[in-house]
Amino acid sequence: MFAELTMRRTSPLTPDSARVDGVRILALLPRRWSRHLRQAGEQIVIRVDTDDESTSAQLRATVSATLTHPSLHHWHLTTCHPLG
């Protein structure tokens, strides 16, 4: 599945923290996924390719579990948009 994930902060943004948090999220996503940080600012946008037949629900569950990491608890997944 090729998808675009959008995450928003649940607390105020500190300078440059979105970029650092975006890199942390990339590092915690499954290594078998192809992943690319597209944007980091008010929101983080990451494109992933799971290279399998994962569903949107499975993708959401995996990303939501990643965001429970103590350094990322202030982010939540807002959209999981399948692409092509």
mmCIF file of the N, C-alpha and C atoms, coordinates in Angstrom:
data_MODEL
# 
_entry.id   MODEL 
# 
loop_
_atom_site.group_PDB 
_atom_site.id 
_atom_site.type_symbol 
_atom_site.label_atom_id 
_atom_site.label_alt_id 
_atom_site.label_comp_id 
_atom_site.label_asym_id 
_atom_site.label_entity_id 
_atom_site.label_seq_id 
_atom_site.pdbx_PDB_ins_code 
_atom_site.Cartn_x 
_atom_site.Cartn_y 
_atom_site.Cartn_z 
_atom_site.occupancy 
_atom_site.B_iso_or_equiv 
_atom_site.pdbx_formal_charge 
_atom_site.auth_seq_id 
_atom_site.auth_comp_id 
_atom_site.auth_asym_id 
_atom_site.auth_atom_id 
_atom_site.pdbx_PDB_model_num 
ATOM 1   N N  . MET A 1 1  ? 0.844  -1.172 0.000  1.00 0.00 ? 1  MET A N  1 
ATOM 2   C CA . MET A 1 1  ? 0.000  0.000  0.000  1.00 0.00 ? 1  MET A CA 1 
ATOM 3   C C  . MET A 1 1  ? 0.887  1.232  0.000  1.00 0.00 ? 1  MET A C  1 
ATOM 4   N N  . PHE A 1 2  ? 0.580  2.153  -0.879 1.00 0.00 ? 2  PHE A N  1 
ATOM 5   C CA . PHE A 1 2  ? 1.250  3.444  -0.961 1.00 0.00 ? 2  PHE A CA 1 
ATOM 6   C C  . PHE A 1 2  ? 0.282  4.461  -0.370 1.00 0.00 ? 2  PHE A C  1 
ATOM 7   N N  . ALA A 1 3  ? 0.728  5.200  0.655  1.00 0.00 ? 3  ALA A N  1 
ATOM 8   C CA . ALA A 1 3  ? -0.179 6.116  1.340  1.00 0.00 ? 3  ALA A CA 1 
ATOM 9   C C  . ALA A 1 3  ? 0.564  7.338  1.860  1.00 0.00 ? 3  ALA A C  1 
ATOM 10  N N  . GLU A 1 4  ? -0.226 8.372  2.114  1.00 0.00 ? 4  GLU A N  1 
ATOM 11  C CA . GLU A 1 4  ? 0.301  9.595  2.719  1.00 0.00 ? 4  GLU A CA 1 
ATOM 12  C C  . GLU A 1 4  ? -0.312 9.725  4.103  1.00 0.00 ? 4  GLU A C  1 
ATOM 13  N N  . LEU A 1 5  ? 0.541  9.868  5.100  1.00 0.00 ? 5  LEU A N  1 
ATOM 14  C CA . LEU A 1 5  ? 0.121  9.978  6.493  1.00 0.00 ? 5  LEU A CA 1 
ATOM 15  C C  . LEU A 1 5  ? 0.294  11.414 6.958  1.00 0.00 ? 5  LEU A C  1 
ATOM 16  N N  . THR A 1 6  ? -0.718 11.952 7.609  1.00 0.00 ? 6  THR A N  1 
ATOM 17  C CA . THR A 1 6  ? -0.631 13.311 8.136  1.00 0.00 ? 6  THR A CA 1 
ATOM 18  C C  . THR A 1 6  ? -0.837 13.260 9.640  1.00 0.00 ? 6  THR A C  1 
ATOM 19  N N  . MET A 1 7  ? 0.070  13.907 10.369 1.00 0.00 ? 7  MET A N  1 
ATOM 20  C CA . MET A 1 7  ? 0.003  13.960 11.819 1.00 0.00 ? 7  MET A CA 1 
ATOM 21  C C  . MET A 1 7  ? -0.002 15.405 12.286 1.00 0.00 ? 7  MET A C  1 
ATOM 22  N N  . ARG A 1 8  ? -0.738 15.671 13.348 1.00 0.00 ? 8  ARG A N  1 
ATOM 23  C CA . ARG A 1 8  ? -0.801 17.022 13.936 1.00 0.00 ? 8  ARG A CA 1 
ATOM 24  C C  . ARG A 1 8  ? -0.428 16.927 15.412 1.00 0.00 ? 8  ARG A C  1 
ATOM 25  N N  . ARG A 1 9  ? 0.097  18.035 15.902 1.00 0.00 ? 9  ARG A N  1 
ATOM 26  C CA . ARG A 1 9  ? 0.442  18.116 17.328 1.00 0.00 ? 9  ARG A CA 1 
ATOM 27  C C  . ARG A 1 9  ? -0.820 18.304 18.172 1.00 0.00 ? 9  ARG A C  1 
ATOM 28  N N  . THR A 1 10 ? -0.758 17.778 19.370 1.00 0.00 ? 10 THR A N  1 
ATOM 29  C CA . THR A 1 10 ? -1.860 17.979 20.312 1.00 0.00 ? 10 THR A CA 1 
ATOM 30  C C  . THR A 1 10 ? -1.509 19.059 21.332 1.00 0.00 ? 10 THR A C  1 
ATOM 31  N N  . SER A 1 11 ? -0.262 19.582 21.263 1.00 0.00 ? 11 SER A N  1 
ATOM 32  C CA . SER A 1 11 ? 0.186  20.646 22.168 1.00 0.00 ? 11 SER A CA 1 
ATOM 33  C C  . SER A 1 11 ? 0.940  21.682 21.340 1.00 0.00 ? 11 SER A C  1 
ATOM 34  N N  . PRO A 1 12 ? 1.215  22.842 21.911 1.00 0.00 ? 12 PRO A N  1 
ATOM 35  C CA . PRO A 1 12 ? 1.890  23.900 21.144 1.00 0.00 ? 12 PRO A CA 1 
ATOM 36  C C  . PRO A 1 12 ? 3.227  23.451 20.563 1.00 0.00 ? 12 PRO A C  1 
ATOM 37  N N  . LEU A 1 13 ? 3.529  23.966 19.403 1.00 0.00 ? 13 LEU A N  1 
ATOM 38  C CA . LEU A 1 13 ? 4.754  23.633 18.682 1.00 0.00 ? 13 LEU A CA 1 
ATOM 39  C C  . LEU A 1 13 ? 5.926  24.454 19.197 1.00 0.00 ? 13 LEU A C  1 
ATOM 40  N N  . THR A 1 14 ? 7.045  23.796 19.434 1.00 0.00 ? 14 THR A N  1 
ATOM 41  C CA . THR A 1 14 ? 8.266  24.514 19.773 1.00 0.00 ? 14 THR A CA 1 
ATOM 42  C C  . THR A 1 14 ? 9.115  24.617 18.511 1.00 0.00 ? 14 THR A C  1 
ATOM 43  N N  . PRO A 1 15 ? 9.962  25.625 18.415 1.00 0.00 ? 15 PRO A N  1 
ATOM 44  C CA . PRO A 1 15 ? 10.737 25.816 17.188 1.00 0.00 ? 15 PRO A CA 1 
ATOM 45  C C  . PRO A 1 15 ? 11.511 24.557 16.769 1.00 0.00 ? 15 PRO A C  1 
ATOM 46  N N  . ASP A 1 16 ? 11.412 24.215 15.509 1.00 0.00 ? 16 ASP A N  1 
ATOM 47  C CA . ASP A 1 16 ? 12.135 23.094 14.893 1.00 0.00 ? 16 ASP A CA 1 
ATOM 48  C C  . ASP A 1 16 ? 11.787 21.707 15.437 1.00 0.00 ? 16 ASP A C  1 
ATOM 49  N N  . SER A 1 17 ? 10.852 21.595 16.341 1.00 0.00 ? 17 SER A N  1 
ATOM 50  C CA . SER A 1 17 ? 10.561 20.274 16.895 1.00 0.00 ? 17 SER A CA 1 
ATOM 51  C C  . SER A 1 17 ? 9.844  19.378 15.896 1.00 0.00 ? 17 SER A C  1 
ATOM 52  N N  . ALA A 1 18 ? 9.098  19.944 14.971 1.00 0.00 ? 18 ALA A N  1 
ATOM 53  C CA . ALA A 1 18 ? 8.371  19.114 14.012 1.00 0.00 ? 18 ALA A CA 1 
ATOM 54  C C  . ALA A 1 18 ? 9.341  18.338 13.129 1.00 0.00 ? 18 ALA A C  1 
ATOM 55  N N  . ARG A 1 19 ? 10.394 18.959 12.678 1.00 0.00 ? 19 ARG A N  1 
ATOM 56  C CA . ARG A 1 19 ? 11.375 18.283 11.822 1.00 0.00 ? 19 ARG A CA 1 
ATOM 57  C C  . ARG A 1 19 ? 12.043 17.135 12.585 1.00 0.00 ? 19 ARG A C  1 
ATOM 58  N N  . VAL A 1 20 ? 12.448 17.403 13.822 1.00 0.00 ? 20 VAL A N  1 
ATOM 59  C CA . VAL A 1 20 ? 13.088 16.376 14.652 1.00 0.00 ? 20 VAL A CA 1 
ATOM 60  C C  . VAL A 1 20 ? 12.110 15.244 14.935 1.00 0.00 ? 20 VAL A C  1 
ATOM 61  N N  . ASP A 1 21 ? 10.884 15.584 15.284 1.00 0.00 ? 21 ASP A N  1 
ATOM 62  C CA . ASP A 1 21 ? 9.879  14.558 15.547 1.00 0.00 ? 21 ASP A CA 1 
ATOM 63  C C  . ASP A 1 21 ? 9.568  13.760 14.286 1.00 0.00 ? 21 ASP A C  1 
ATOM 64  N N  . GLY A 1 22 ? 9.552  14.419 13.125 1.00 0.00 ? 22 GLY A N  1 
ATOM 65  C CA . GLY A 1 22 ? 9.333  13.713 11.867 1.00 0.00 ? 22 GLY A CA 1 
ATOM 66  C C  . GLY A 1 22 ? 10.393 12.656 11.632 1.00 0.00 ? 22 GLY A C  1 
ATOM 67  N N  . VAL A 1 23 ? 11.635 12.993 11.922 1.00 0.00 ? 23 VAL A N  1 
ATOM 68  C CA . VAL A 1 23 ? 12.735 12.033 11.777 1.00 0.00 ? 23 VAL A CA 1 
ATOM 69  C C  . VAL A 1 23 ? 12.577 10.907 12.791 1.00 0.00 ? 23 VAL A C  1 
ATOM 70  N N  . ARG A 1 24 ? 12.160 11.224 14.004 1.00 0.00 ? 24 ARG A N  1 
ATOM 71  C CA . ARG A 1 24 ? 11.920 10.169 15.019 1.00 0.00 ? 24 ARG A CA 1 
ATOM 72  C C  . ARG A 1 24 ? 10.836 9.199  14.549 1.00 0.00 ? 24 ARG A C  1 
ATOM 73  N N  . ILE A 1 25 ? 9.762  9.755  13.996 1.00 0.00 ? 25 ILE A N  1 
ATOM 74  C CA . ILE A 1 25 ? 8.672  8.900  13.509 1.00 0.00 ? 25 ILE A CA 1 
ATOM 75  C C  . ILE A 1 25 ? 9.187  7.987  12.406 1.00 0.00 ? 25 ILE A C  1 
ATOM 76  N N  . LEU A 1 26 ? 9.945  8.550  11.456 1.00 0.00 ? 26 LEU A N  1 
ATOM 77  C CA . LEU A 1 26 ? 10.516 7.732  10.377 1.00 0.00 ? 26 LEU A CA 1 
ATOM 78  C C  . LEU A 1 26 ? 11.334 6.573  10.946 1.00 0.00 ? 26 LEU A C  1 
ATOM 79  N N  . ALA A 1 27 ? 12.138 6.857  11.967 1.00 0.00 ? 27 ALA A N  1 
ATOM 80  C CA . ALA A 1 27 ? 13.004 5.842  12.552 1.00 0.00 ? 27 ALA A CA 1 
ATOM 81  C C  . ALA A 1 27 ? 12.217 4.728  13.248 1.00 0.00 ? 27 ALA A C  1 
ATOM 82  N N  . LEU A 1 28 ? 11.031 5.057  13.744 1.00 0.00 ? 28 LEU A N  1 
ATOM 83  C CA . LEU A 1 28 ? 10.245 4.066  14.484 1.00 0.00 ? 28 LEU A CA 1 
ATOM 84  C C  . LEU A 1 28 ? 9.261  3.282  13.612 1.00 0.00 ? 28 LEU A C  1 
ATOM 85  N N  . LEU A 1 29 ? 9.009  3.745  12.405 1.00 0.00 ? 29 LEU A N  1 
ATOM 86  C CA . LEU A 1 29 ? 8.134  2.992  11.501 1.00 0.00 ? 29 LEU A CA 1 
ATOM 87  C C  . LEU A 1 29 ? 8.848  1.722  11.056 1.00 0.00 ? 29 LEU A C  1 
ATOM 88  N N  . PRO A 1 30 ? 8.102  0.709  10.660 1.00 0.00 ? 30 PRO A N  1 
ATOM 89  C CA . PRO A 1 30 ? 8.736  -0.553 10.253 1.00 0.00 ? 30 PRO A CA 1 
ATOM 90  C C  . PRO A 1 30 ? 9.807  -0.340 9.185  1.00 0.00 ? 30 PRO A C  1 
ATOM 91  N N  . ARG A 1 31 ? 10.951 -0.968 9.367  1.00 0.00 ? 31 ARG A N  1 
ATOM 92  C CA . ARG A 1 31 ? 12.085 -0.805 8.452  1.00 0.00 ? 31 ARG A CA 1 
ATOM 93  C C  . ARG A 1 31 ? 11.793 -1.309 7.046  1.00 0.00 ? 31 ARG A C  1 
ATOM 94  N N  . ARG A 1 32 ? 10.888 -2.272 6.930  1.00 0.00 ? 32 ARG A N  1 
ATOM 95  C CA . ARG A 1 32 ? 10.578 -2.825 5.605  1.00 0.00 ? 32 ARG A CA 1 
ATOM 96  C C  . ARG A 1 32 ? 9.778  -1.841 4.742  1.00 0.00 ? 32 ARG A C  1 
ATOM 97  N N  . TRP A 1 33 ? 9.220  -0.811 5.364  1.00 0.00 ? 33 TRP A N  1 
ATOM 98  C CA . TRP A 1 33 ? 8.466  0.195  4.629  1.00 0.00 ? 33 TRP A CA 1 
ATOM 99  C C  . TRP A 1 33 ? 9.424  1.180  3.968  1.00 0.00 ? 33 TRP A C  1 
ATOM 100 N N  . SER A 1 34 ? 9.115  1.570  2.761  1.00 0.00 ? 34 SER A N  1 
ATOM 101 C CA . SER A 1 34 ? 9.786  2.691  2.135  1.00 0.00 ? 34 SER A CA 1 
ATOM 102 C C  . SER A 1 34 ? 9.080  3.926  2.682  1.00 0.00 ? 34 SER A C  1 
ATOM 103 N N  . ARG A 1 35 ? 9.833  4.909  3.179  1.00 0.00 ? 35 ARG A N  1 
ATOM 104 C CA . ARG A 1 35 ? 9.201  6.065  3.811  1.00 0.00 ? 35 ARG A CA 1 
ATOM 105 C C  . ARG A 1 35 ? 9.952  7.342  3.463  1.00 0.00 ? 35 ARG A C  1 
ATOM 106 N N  . HIS A 1 36 ? 9.197  8.431  3.373  1.00 0.00 ? 36 HIS A N  1 
ATOM 107 C CA . HIS A 1 36 ? 9.771  9.713  2.980  1.00 0.00 ? 36 HIS A CA 1 
ATOM 108 C C  . HIS A 1 36 ? 9.048  10.837 3.724  1.00 0.00 ? 36 HIS A C  1 
ATOM 109 N N  . LEU A 1 37 ? 9.808  11.632 4.449  1.00 0.00 ? 37 LEU A N  1 
ATOM 110 C CA . LEU A 1 37 ? 9.262  12.795 5.141  1.00 0.00 ? 37 LEU A CA 1 
ATOM 111 C C  . LEU A 1 37 ? 9.055  13.894 4.105  1.00 0.00 ? 37 LEU A C  1 
ATOM 112 N N  . ARG A 1 38 ? 7.822  14.241 3.883  1.00 0.00 ? 38 ARG A N  1 
ATOM 113 C CA . ARG A 1 38 ? 7.489  15.221 2.852  1.00 0.00 ? 38 ARG A CA 1 
ATOM 114 C C  . ARG A 1 38 ? 7.395  16.637 3.396  1.00 0.00 ? 38 ARG A C  1 
ATOM 115 N N  . GLN A 1 39 ? 6.925  16.770 4.628  1.00 0.00 ? 39 GLN A N  1 
ATOM 116 C CA . GLN A 1 39 ? 6.710  18.098 5.211  1.00 0.00 ? 39 GLN A CA 1 
ATOM 117 C C  . GLN A 1 39 ? 6.768  17.994 6.723  1.00 0.00 ? 39 GLN A C  1 
ATOM 118 N N  . ALA A 1 40 ? 7.335  19.014 7.356  1.00 0.00 ? 40 ALA A N  1 
ATOM 119 C CA . ALA A 1 40 ? 7.325  19.091 8.814  1.00 0.00 ? 40 ALA A CA 1 
ATOM 120 C C  . ALA A 1 40 ? 7.153  20.554 9.187  1.00 0.00 ? 40 ALA A C  1 
ATOM 121 N N  . GLY A 1 41 ? 6.104  20.851 9.877  1.00 0.00 ? 41 GLY A N  1 
ATOM 122 C CA . GLY A 1 41 ? 5.781  22.222 10.287 1.00 0.00 ? 41 GLY A CA 1 
ATOM 123 C C  . GLY A 1 41 ? 4.626  22.137 11.252 1.00 0.00 ? 41 GLY A C  1 
ATOM 124 N N  . GLU A 1 42 ? 3.525  22.764 10.903 1.00 0.00 ? 42 GLU A N  1 
ATOM 125 C CA . GLU A 1 42 ? 2.314  22.652 11.716 1.00 0.00 ? 42 GLU A CA 1 
ATOM 126 C C  . GLU A 1 42 ? 1.834  21.202 11.752 1.00 0.00 ? 42 GLU A C  1 
ATOM 127 N N  . GLN A 1 43 ? 2.181  20.479 10.721 1.00 0.00 ? 43 GLN A N  1 
ATOM 128 C CA . GLN A 1 43 ? 1.844  19.055 10.647 1.00 0.00 ? 43 GLN A CA 1 
ATOM 129 C C  . GLN A 1 43 ? 3.028  18.318 10.038 1.00 0.00 ? 43 GLN A C  1 
ATOM 130 N N  . ILE A 1 44 ? 3.050  17.012 10.234 1.00 0.00 ? 44 ILE A N  1 
ATOM 131 C CA . ILE A 1 44 ? 4.073  16.167 9.622  1.00 0.00 ? 44 ILE A CA 1 
ATOM 132 C C  . ILE A 1 44 ? 3.371  15.323 8.569  1.00 0.00 ? 44 ILE A C  1 
ATOM 133 N N  . VAL A 1 45 ? 3.943  15.296 7.378  1.00 0.00 ? 45 VAL A N  1 
ATOM 134 C CA . VAL A 1 45 ? 3.385  14.490 6.290  1.00 0.00 ? 45 VAL A CA 1 
ATOM 135 C C  . VAL A 1 45 ? 4.467  13.504 5.840  1.00 0.00 ? 45 VAL A C  1 
ATOM 136 N N  . ILE A 1 46 ? 4.132  12.226 5.889  1.00 0.00 ? 46 ILE A N  1 
ATOM 137 C CA . ILE A 1 46 ? 5.061  11.167 5.504  1.00 0.00 ? 46 ILE A CA 1 
ATOM 138 C C  . ILE A 1 46 ? 4.387  10.290 4.471  1.00 0.00 ? 46 ILE A C  1 
ATOM 139 N N  . ARG A 1 47 ? 5.110  9.995  3.401  1.00 0.00 ? 47 ARG A N  1 
ATOM 140 C CA . ARG A 1 47 ? 4.628  9.037  2.401  1.00 0.00 ? 47 ARG A CA 1 
ATOM 141 C C  . ARG A 1 47 ? 5.294  7.703  2.677  1.00 0.00 ? 47 ARG A C  1 
ATOM 142 N N  . VAL A 1 48 ? 4.490  6.649  2.682  1.00 0.00 ? 48 VAL A N  1 
ATOM 143 C CA . VAL A 1 48 ? 5.026  5.308  2.919  1.00 0.00 ? 48 VAL A CA 1 
ATOM 144 C C  . VAL A 1 48 ? 4.550  4.357  1.839  1.00 0.00 ? 48 VAL A C  1 
ATOM 145 N N  . ASP A 1 49 ? 5.356  3.347  1.614  1.00 0.00 ? 49 ASP A N  1 
ATOM 146 C CA . ASP A 1 49 ? 4.985  2.246  0.736  1.00 0.00 ? 49 ASP A CA 1 
ATOM 147 C C  . ASP A 1 49 ? 5.290  0.977  1.520  1.00 0.00 ? 49 ASP A C  1 
ATOM 148 N N  . THR A 1 50 ? 4.250  0.266  1.914  1.00 0.00 ? 50 THR A N  1 
ATOM 149 C CA . THR A 1 50 ? 4.433  -0.930 2.736  1.00 0.00 ? 50 THR A CA 1 
ATOM 150 C C  . THR A 1 50 ? 4.861  -2.132 1.905  1.00 0.00 ? 50 THR A C  1 
ATOM 151 N N  . ASP A 1 51 ? 4.741  -2.033 0.582  1.00 0.00 ? 51 ASP A N  1 
ATOM 152 C CA . ASP A 1 51 ? 5.127  -3.099 -0.349 1.00 0.00 ? 51 ASP A CA 1 
ATOM 153 C C  . ASP A 1 51 ? 4.403  -4.416 -0.036 1.00 0.00 ? 51 ASP A C  1 
ATOM 154 N N  . ASP A 1 52 ? 3.168  -4.295 0.443  1.00 0.00 ? 52 ASP A N  1 
ATOM 155 C CA . ASP A 1 52 ? 2.329  -5.476 0.667  1.00 0.00 ? 52 ASP A CA 1 
ATOM 156 C C  . ASP A 1 52 ? 0.864  -5.072 0.544  1.00 0.00 ? 52 ASP A C  1 
ATOM 157 N N  . GLU A 1 53 ? -0.011 -5.941 0.890  1.00 0.00 ? 53 GLU A N  1 
ATOM 158 C CA . GLU A 1 53 ? -1.447 -5.687 0.753  1.00 0.00 ? 53 GLU A CA 1 
ATOM 159 C C  . GLU A 1 53 ? -2.086 -5.174 2.042  1.00 0.00 ? 53 GLU A C  1 
ATOM 160 N N  . SER A 1 54 ? -1.342 -4.383 2.802  1.00 0.00 ? 54 SER A N  1 
ATOM 161 C CA . SER A 1 54 ? -1.883 -3.813 4.039  1.00 0.00 ? 54 SER A CA 1 
ATOM 162 C C  . SER A 1 54 ? -3.115 -2.960 3.736  1.00 0.00 ? 54 SER A C  1 
ATOM 163 N N  . THR A 1 55 ? -4.011 -2.910 4.703  1.00 0.00 ? 55 THR A N  1 
ATOM 164 C CA . THR A 1 55 ? -5.188 -2.062 4.571  1.00 0.00 ? 55 THR A CA 1 
ATOM 165 C C  . THR A 1 55 ? -4.936 -0.726 5.259  1.00 0.00 ? 55 THR A C  1 
ATOM 166 N N  . SER A 1 56 ? -5.779 0.240  4.989  1.00 0.00 ? 56 SER A N  1 
ATOM 167 C CA . SER A 1 56 ? -5.677 1.536  5.662  1.00 0.00 ? 56 SER A CA 1 
ATOM 168 C C  . SER A 1 56 ? -5.797 1.372  7.172  1.00 0.00 ? 56 SER A C  1 
ATOM 169 N N  . ALA A 1 57 ? -6.679 0.490  7.602  1.00 0.00 ? 57 ALA A N  1 
ATOM 170 C CA . ALA A 1 57 ? -6.868 0.258  9.039  1.00 0.00 ? 57 ALA A CA 1 
ATOM 171 C C  . ALA A 1 57 ? -5.590 -0.299 9.674  1.00 0.00 ? 57 ALA A C  1 
ATOM 172 N N  . GLN A 1 58 ? -4.920 -1.224 8.993  1.00 0.00 ? 58 GLN A N  1 
ATOM 173 C CA . GLN A 1 58 ? -3.676 -1.783 9.517  1.00 0.00 ? 58 GLN A CA 1 
ATOM 174 C C  . GLN A 1 58 ? -2.583 -0.714 9.570  1.00 0.00 ? 58 GLN A C  1 
ATOM 175 N N  . LEU A 1 59 ? -2.531 0.088  8.540  1.00 0.00 ? 59 LEU A N  1 
ATOM 176 C CA . LEU A 1 59 ? -1.547 1.164  8.490  1.00 0.00 ? 59 LEU A CA 1 
ATOM 177 C C  . LEU A 1 59 ? -1.795 2.160  9.617  1.00 0.00 ? 59 LEU A C  1 
ATOM 178 N N  . ARG A 1 60 ? -3.053 2.544  9.804  1.00 0.00 ? 60 ARG A N  1 
ATOM 179 C CA . ARG A 1 60 ? -3.415 3.464  10.893 1.00 0.00 ? 60 ARG A CA 1 
ATOM 180 C C  . ARG A 1 60 ? -3.021 2.887  12.254 1.00 0.00 ? 60 ARG A C  1 
ATOM 181 N N  . ALA A 1 61 ? -3.282 1.613  12.457 1.00 0.00 ? 61 ALA A N  1 
ATOM 182 C CA . ALA A 1 61 ? -2.965 0.975  13.740 1.00 0.00 ? 61 ALA A CA 1 
ATOM 183 C C  . ALA A 1 61 ? -1.465 0.989  14.004 1.00 0.00 ? 61 ALA A C  1 
ATOM 184 N N  . THR A 1 62 ? -0.672 0.694  12.994 1.00 0.00 ? 62 THR A N  1 
ATOM 185 C CA . THR A 1 62 ? 0.779  0.677  13.149 1.00 0.00 ? 62 THR A CA 1 
ATOM 186 C C  . THR A 1 62 ? 1.308  2.067  13.461 1.00 0.00 ? 62 THR A C  1 
ATOM 187 N N  . VAL A 1 63 ? 0.848  3.062  12.731 1.00 0.00 ? 63 VAL A N  1 
ATOM 188 C CA . VAL A 1 63 ? 1.316  4.432  12.946 1.00 0.00 ? 63 VAL A CA 1 
ATOM 189 C C  . VAL A 1 63 ? 0.834  4.952  14.297 1.00 0.00 ? 63 VAL A C  1 
ATOM 190 N N  . SER A 1 64 ? -0.392 4.680  14.654 1.00 0.00 ? 64 SER A N  1 
ATOM 191 C CA . SER A 1 64 ? -0.914 5.118  15.956 1.00 0.00 ? 64 SER A CA 1 
ATOM 192 C C  . SER A 1 64 ? -0.114 4.498  17.098 1.00 0.00 ? 64 SER A C  1 
ATOM 193 N N  . ALA A 1 65 ? 0.258  3.239  16.953 1.00 0.00 ? 65 ALA A N  1 
ATOM 194 C CA . ALA A 1 65 ? 1.087  2.580  17.976 1.00 0.00 ? 65 ALA A CA 1 
ATOM 195 C C  . ALA A 1 65 ? 2.459  3.250  18.060 1.00 0.00 ? 65 ALA A C  1 
ATOM 196 N N  . THR A 1 66 ? 3.016  3.630  16.930 1.00 0.00 ? 66 THR A N  1 
ATOM 197 C CA . THR A 1 66 ? 4.307  4.329  16.901 1.00 0.00 ? 66 THR A CA 1 
ATOM 198 C C  . THR A 1 66 ? 4.212  5.650  17.656 1.00 0.00 ? 66 THR A C  1 
ATOM 199 N N  . LEU A 1 67 ? 3.099  6.339  17.516 1.00 0.00 ? 67 LEU A N  1 
ATOM 200 C CA . LEU A 1 67 ? 2.940  7.647  18.145 1.00 0.00 ? 67 LEU A CA 1 
ATOM 201 C C  . LEU A 1 67 ? 2.707  7.569  19.655 1.00 0.00 ? 67 LEU A C  1 
ATOM 202 N N  . THR A 1 68 ? 2.629  6.364  20.219 1.00 0.00 ? 68 THR A N  1 
ATOM 203 C CA . THR A 1 68 ? 2.527  6.225  21.673 1.00 0.00 ? 68 THR A CA 1 
ATOM 204 C C  . THR A 1 68 ? 3.906  6.285  22.332 1.00 0.00 ? 68 THR A C  1 
ATOM 205 N N  . HIS A 1 69 ? 4.974  6.294  21.518 1.00 0.00 ? 69 HIS A N  1 
ATOM 206 C CA . HIS A 1 69 ? 6.324  6.406  22.061 1.00 0.00 ? 69 HIS A CA 1 
ATOM 207 C C  . HIS A 1 69 ? 6.392  7.677  22.916 1.00 0.00 ? 69 HIS A C  1 
ATOM 208 N N  . PRO A 1 70 ? 7.045  7.626  24.076 1.00 0.00 ? 70 PRO A N  1 
ATOM 209 C CA . PRO A 1 70 ? 7.070  8.786  24.973 1.00 0.00 ? 70 PRO A CA 1 
ATOM 210 C C  . PRO A 1 70 ? 7.535  10.097 24.321 1.00 0.00 ? 70 PRO A C  1 
ATOM 211 N N  . SER A 1 71 ? 8.451  10.030 23.378 1.00 0.00 ? 71 SER A N  1 
ATOM 212 C CA . SER A 1 71 ? 8.930  11.275 22.756 1.00 0.00 ? 71 SER A CA 1 
ATOM 213 C C  . SER A 1 71 ? 7.977  11.794 21.682 1.00 0.00 ? 71 SER A C  1 
ATOM 214 N N  . LEU A 1 72 ? 6.938  11.021 21.352 1.00 0.00 ? 72 LEU A N  1 
ATOM 215 C CA . LEU A 1 72 ? 6.016  11.409 20.274 1.00 0.00 ? 72 LEU A CA 1 
ATOM 216 C C  . LEU A 1 72 ? 4.556  11.482 20.713 1.00 0.00 ? 72 LEU A C  1 
ATOM 217 N N  . HIS A 1 73 ? 4.300  11.347 21.989 1.00 0.00 ? 73 HIS A N  1 
ATOM 218 C CA . HIS A 1 73 ? 2.918  11.284 22.482 1.00 0.00 ? 73 HIS A CA 1 
ATOM 219 C C  . HIS A 1 73 ? 2.109  12.542 22.174 1.00 0.00 ? 73 HIS A C  1 
ATOM 220 N N  . HIS A 1 74 ? 2.771  13.642 21.831 1.00 0.00 ? 74 HIS A N  1 
ATOM 221 C CA . HIS A 1 74 ? 2.078  14.898 21.545 1.00 0.00 ? 74 HIS A CA 1 
ATOM 222 C C  . HIS A 1 74 ? 1.663  15.007 20.069 1.00 0.00 ? 74 HIS A C  1 
ATOM 223 N N  . TRP A 1 75 ? 1.801  13.927 19.306 1.00 0.00 ? 75 TRP A N  1 
ATOM 224 C CA . TRP A 1 75 ? 1.354  13.888 17.906 1.00 0.00 ? 75 TRP A CA 1 
ATOM 225 C C  . TRP A 1 75 ? 0.236  12.870 17.776 1.00 0.00 ? 75 TRP A C  1 
ATOM 226 N N  . HIS A 1 76 ? -0.696 13.120 16.866 1.00 0.00 ? 76 HIS A N  1 
ATOM 227 C CA . HIS A 1 76 ? -1.722 12.123 16.568 1.00 0.00 ? 76 HIS A CA 1 
ATOM 228 C C  . HIS A 1 76 ? -1.927 12.063 15.054 1.00 0.00 ? 76 HIS A C  1 
ATOM 229 N N  . LEU A 1 77 ? -2.279 10.898 14.590 1.00 0.00 ? 77 LEU A N  1 
ATOM 230 C CA . LEU A 1 77 ? -2.520 10.680 13.163 1.00 0.00 ? 77 LEU A CA 1 
ATOM 231 C C  . LEU A 1 77 ? -3.877 11.266 12.806 1.00 0.00 ? 77 LEU A C  1 
ATOM 232 N N  . THR A 1 78 ? -3.893 12.161 11.816 1.00 0.00 ? 78 THR A N  1 
ATOM 233 C CA . THR A 1 78 ? -5.167 12.759 11.405 1.00 0.00 ? 78 THR A CA 1 
ATOM 234 C C  . THR A 1 78 ? -5.699 12.128 10.123 1.00 0.00 ? 78 THR A C  1 
ATOM 235 N N  . THR A 1 79 ? -4.805 11.783 9.194  1.00 0.00 ? 79 THR A N  1 
ATOM 236 C CA . THR A 1 79 ? -5.272 11.130 7.969  1.00 0.00 ? 79 THR A CA 1 
ATOM 237 C C  . THR A 1 79 ? -4.289 10.065 7.502  1.00 0.00 ? 79 THR A C  1 
ATOM 238 N N  . CYS A 1 80 ? -4.853 9.079  6.856  1.00 0.00 ? 80 CYS A N  1 
ATOM 239 C CA . CYS A 1 80 ? -4.101 8.022  6.177  1.00 0.00 ? 80 CYS A CA 1 
ATOM 240 C C  . CYS A 1 80 ? -4.746 7.921  4.799  1.00 0.00 ? 80 CYS A C  1 
ATOM 241 N N  . HIS A 1 81 ? -4.141 8.596  3.838  1.00 0.00 ? 81 HIS A N  1 
ATOM 242 C CA . HIS A 1 81 ? -4.737 8.708  2.514  1.00 0.00 ? 81 HIS A CA 1 
ATOM 243 C C  . HIS A 1 81 ? -4.023 7.783  1.530  1.00 0.00 ? 81 HIS A C  1 
ATOM 244 N N  . PRO A 1 82 ? -4.707 6.731  1.064  1.00 0.00 ? 82 PRO A N  1 
ATOM 245 C CA . PRO A 1 82 ? -4.087 5.849  0.054  1.00 0.00 ? 82 PRO A CA 1 
ATOM 246 C C  . PRO A 1 82 ? -3.807 6.617  -1.241 1.00 0.00 ? 82 PRO A C  1 
ATOM 247 N N  . LEU A 1 83 ? -2.676 6.340  -1.849 1.00 0.00 ? 83 LEU A N  1 
ATOM 248 C CA . LEU A 1 83 ? -2.284 6.973  -3.103 1.00 0.00 ? 83 LEU A CA 1 
ATOM 249 C C  . LEU A 1 83 ? -2.180 5.908  -4.177 1.00 0.00 ? 83 LEU A C  1 
ATOM 250 N N  . GLY A 1 84 ? -2.652 6.249  -5.368 1.00 0.00 ? 84 GLY A N  1 
ATOM 251 C CA . GLY A 1 84 ? -2.540 5.378  -6.551 1.00 0.00 ? 84 GLY A CA 1 
ATOM 252 C C  . GLY A 1 84 ? -2.561 3.979  -6.252 1.00 0.00 ? 84 GLY A C  1 
# 
